[in-house]
Amino acid sequence: MKHEKETILIVDDIHTNIIMLSEILKEQYDLKVAKNGLKAIEIAKKGGVDLILLDVVMPDIDGHEVCKILKDDEETTEIPIIFVTANNESSDEEKGFSLGAVDYITKPYKPSAVLSRVKTHILLKVKNRLLDDQNRDLKRYVSLVDKNIITSTTNLDGSIIYVSEAFCNISGYTKDELLGENHRIVRHPDMPKELYDNLWQNILNDNTWEGEIKNLKKDGGFYWVKASISPIYDKNGKKSGYTAIRQDITDKKLIEEISITDGLTNIYNRRHFNDVFPKVINSAKRNNELVCFLLMDIDHFKQYNDNYGHQKGDDVLIAFARTLRESINRADDYAFRLGGEEFGLIYKSKDKQKALEYANRIRENIKKLNIPHEHSSVANHITASMGLVCRNENEIQDMDIIYKEADDLLYKSKESGRDRISANE
């Protein structure tokens, strides 16, 4: 879990300088202190340091040497170092930057400059850490996909001339059992003949066929794949066979779920909202239904984060999302985190009055969480302002118009005192 505050290590052999920097930074950051270079290295190696403010001139080893040691060590090389010095010579700065420092602060200190530079490099470090996490996640997802890519190649007659290990693993056949065979060896009797007729019609006409197929395992079991089958050509451009790339749908669905789910709150994300909302609108037009969109915003959430910390803020977002998820009663109702502290709910209702009653139940459920918020002008606990749009199928134009209307109504709720719902006429 992310620390509530980032930690800064102040390194200076003069006590007065440490006190001055501490007074500037103590409200926003956790602080550690070292009065010499060796102690600074020792603290940094123990971990938990997000940034170092390092005095250049010190008695045992100077700041430049400390910086070099830390940057040469894999355990500490990623910690951003800002030199603190009374020397504003460009050559001194050049030396520090060449050793790996990210910035310079000159004495006497200007509190605004100190805070600004520290904040900038803390944010850069946090963003880099998030990027590293995302890269690790991406590699994990790619690895998951790679392990489930099921491929095979046939000649023009349909005889298998190549199969991947994944194909063997999922089908239960060995390569020797599959090579030279036709894919009929894995054809499941549940699959209609028309599907294969359409498949062959496409690939014989040099098109790619895509679809979902239920296949038969050697042991009599079955598996589903999403397949993409395309012609392949030799170096002279002559068609020589067909290659099929398949994915096990179970793992594919898992990956899809990850891609459409907000990582913090575990409800649907903005990407899925953009995909689902038009489909709901089209369904409503076909079935003459009333579509409702409830746009919500946690009241004074910035003040909550500023006073309780971002970790507590994350806990509020998680609890808020859980309340939405638990309030949903139908399979075709959807809850989304649309960004920051903004949430959305798409649902169907018999009429506008029932839709408003449902929205009010959600608003009350949020209040019943009883999460303290002493810095809110609305109440001493977490509340939410909402904008509700309900449209019959013949009134719907597109999702952007509905969203804009809900956003305007949400703004109206905030202007009217918050912790309330504004609905369209």
Secondary structure, 3 states (H helix, E strand, C coil): CCCCCCEEEEECCCHHHHHHHHHHHCCCCEEEEECCHHHHHHHHHCCCCCEEEEECCCCCCCHHHHHHHHHHCCCCCCCCEEEEECCCCHHHHHHHHHHCCCEEEECCCCHHHHHHHHHHHHHHHHHHHHHHHHHHHHHHHHHHHHCCEEEEEEECCCEEEEECHHHHHHHCCCHHHHCCCEHHHHECCCCCHHHHHHHHHHHHCCCCEEEEEEEECCCCCEEEEEEEEEEEECCCCCEEEEEEEEEEHHHHHHHHHHHCECCCCCCECHHHHHHHHHHHHHHHHHHCCEEEEEEEEECCHHHHHHHHCHHHHHHHHHHHHHHHHHHCCCCCCEEEEEECCEEEEEEEECCHHHHHHHHHHHHHHHHCCCCECCCCCCCCECCEEEEEEEEEHHHCCCHHHHHHHHHHHHHHHHHCCCCCEEECC
